[in-house]
Amino acid sequence: MTENDGAAGIADDGAGKTVGEEKAAGAKPPARVIVVDDQTVVREGIVMLLGLLPGIEVVGSGGDGEEAVRLVAELAPDVVLMDLRMPRCDGAEATRRIRAEYPGTQVVVLTTYADDESLFPALRAGARGYLTKDAGGDEIVRAVEDVLSGDAGLSPSIQRRLLERLSEPEPTVAAEPPDGLTARETEVLVLIAEGLSNHQIARVLHVSTATVKTHINNLFAKTGLKDRAQAVRYAYRHGLAKPPGSVRI
């Protein structure tokens, strides 16, 4: 065998096709992924797992939402695997910022939590996928491929929860908001009941945080409520929101 024959053998992929031929045939490049999780051990474990999976290239990792936004700006990844409950900037807020500022990057949530208070704010923020941390490698690869092809990358349990939510009867809403609440004050109340912070409510309604605080002060004064916990119970009692867990199986 000549020296050139040896070089060709090294470049052969074992199936009679060289690396150069694969590229010429249009081999699909791996998805460029960033991992964001505030727990170092968990983050490093996910990065290690992804390094073993086909079709994925980890290009960066970060410990909170602020780092996620910065890394997306620097690295322009295809997908961010995003934890939700993190310091400085949580996953839902980081997702909202990424989708608004860098629409070419998709977000797949990878979290411990599958409750409504975690799931729906993340989806409203623009996440196209949602997995829990018991997901296997194949499920992660499938979710990444799904969101890059324009589909939703949801775990089976999350798909079931969404179907259950859609099958729930709509709450009966009074013809007129109770206690003289305005339509916007009622809208703020409903978002409080869904677990959103003042900052998140401001993002959803496209108003300032100060405006949200004004609406909350007004609705508290009209209803005699003293805190957010009372506001949540008030919204449930008047049919403005549905308590979590009241699902028809």
N, C-alpha and C positions, 0 to 999 in steps of 0.2 A: 504493500500500500504506500502510495506517495504521500508526501507532506500535505499536499492539497487535499488528498482523499481524507486524511485524518481530520483536517479542519472542517471538511464538509460533514464528517460523521459527528463532530461535536455539536454542530448547528442543527442536526437532524432531530426532530421531535419524537422519534421512535415509531412514527406511523408513516414514514416515507415522505414526510413534508418538512422542509427546512423552515427555520424561523422567518427567513426572508420571504418564503413562499406564503406562510401564514399571514404576514403583514400585507402582502400583495393581494391575498384573498379577502382582505377586509375583516380580519379577526377583531372581535369586539373588545375595546379597551376596558380595563377594570373600572368599576365605579369608585370615584375618589371620595373617601368618607372621613368625617371628623367625629370623634367621640367626646361627649361632654357629660361629666359626672363629678360631683363634688367629693365622692369617696375615692381616695387614691387607689386603694386595693381593687375596688370594683372597676374603676376606669382602666387600670392596667390589665386586669383580667379580660375585659371586653376587647381591648386592643390586641391582646395576645390571641384571643379566640378568632377575631376577624382576620388576623394575619395568616390563619390556617385555612380560611375559607376561599373558595374560587370566586373570581369575579369582583373582589373587593380589595382596594388599596387604602390603608389608613394613612392619611397625610398629616394628621395633627390630632391633638387632644387638649381638653381644657377642663377647668374645675368649677366654672359657674357660667351664668348667662352672659356676663360681660365679656368673658374670654371667648365664648362661642361667637358673638357678633364680631369681635376683633379678628378671630381666626378665619371666619367666612370672608371678611373684607380682604385679608391677606392672601388666602389660599384658594378662594373660589371653588370650594368642593361641590360635588354633585349632591351629596346628602350629609345631613348632620344627624347622628344618633343622639338624642337629647333626653337627659334626665329632667325631672320636673322640679322637685323641691331642693333648691340650691340657694346659697347665700348671695347677697348683693343684687342679683337679678335672677328670678326663677325661670324655669324652662318655658312656661307659657309666654311670658313677656319677651324672652329672647327669641322665641319662635315668631312672635308678631313683628318684631323689629327686622329679623332676617327676611321674612317673606315680603315685608314692605320695601326694604332697601336692596335686597339681593334676590329677586324672584327666580333666578336661575338655580338657586339652591333649594332642595326639598328638605323637609324635616320629618324624621320618624322618631316619635317618642319611645324611649326605652326606660321604663320606670317600674317601681315596685307596686304602684297604686293603680287600681282599676275602678275606683269609685267615681260617681258622677261628678263630684267636685273637682276631680283631677282631669277626667276624660273630656268633658264638654268644653271647658275653657281652652284646653289645648287644641281641640279641633277647631273651635271658633278662631283661635289665633292663627290658624293656617297649617297646622300639622297634617300631613297626608297619610301618615302611618302611625300606629299606636300598638306597641308590644309591651308585655310585662317581662320582667327580668328572668322568668323561668323559660323564656323562649329559647329554642335550640338554634344551632348555627344555620340549619336549613331554613328555618322560619325567618331569621334575620336576612339572609340572602334573598329570600323570596319577597320580603317587604321592601327591600332596597330596589329590587328589579321592578316591583309593581309601581312604586312611586315615580321611578324614572320613566316608566312607560305611560304615565298619566292615570294609573289606577290608584286605589286606596290600599295601603299596606297594613291591614288590620288583622290582629290575631283572631282566631275563632271565638274566643270568649268575648272580645270586644265587639265583634260582629253581632253576636247574640244579644249583648246589652243594648246595642243601637236598635236592633229589631224590636226588643222588648219596649224600649222607650217610645218607638214610633207606634207601637200597638196600644200604648196607654191612652185612655180617654183624655181629651183636653180638659183642663180644669175649667169649671164654670166661673166665668168672670162677671162680676156685677156690671149692669148696664152703665152705671155711673161709678167712678172710683169712690171708695169709701172716704168719709170724713173730709170731703172737699179737696182731695188730692188732685193735682193737675196730672195731665197725661205724662209729662216728663218725670214728675215726682213718683208716679206709679211705676214708670219704667225703671227708675233708679232703685226703687224698693224691690222689684222683681230681680234685678241683678244682684242686689245684696243677698237676697234669699238663695241665689245660685252660687254664693260663696265668693264673689268677686271683690277685690279690694277697691278702694277709691281710685287708685291709679289705673287699675284695669277697667273700671267703669268709665273713666274718662276716655280711655282709648277706644272702647266700644262705641261710645256716644259721640266721639270726636269733639269733646269739650275739654276745658281745663280741669285740673283737680280741684281748684278753688270753686269752680262752678258746681262740681259734684258735691262738695261739702255744703254749699249753700242749699242745694236741693235736699240734702239729708237733714240739715237743720230745720228746714221748712216742714218736711214731712214728719219729723219727730215732734215739732211743735203742734201740728194739726192733729196728730194721732195720740199724743201723750206718751209716746215711746221714749225710753231712756237709753237704750243701747241697741247694738246690731242683733243680739240674740232675740230681744223682744220684737225687733223688726221682722226677723225671719218667721217667728211664730205668728205674727200679725198677717204676713203675706200668706201663710198656709191657711190660717183661719178664714181669710176672706177669699180663698180660691184663686189668689194671684200667682201662686207657685205650688208645686207639688212636692211633698216631703220625699227625700231620697229613701229608697228601700220599699216604697209603696208600689211594688211592681206586680202586675198580674202574670203568674206563671202558667 
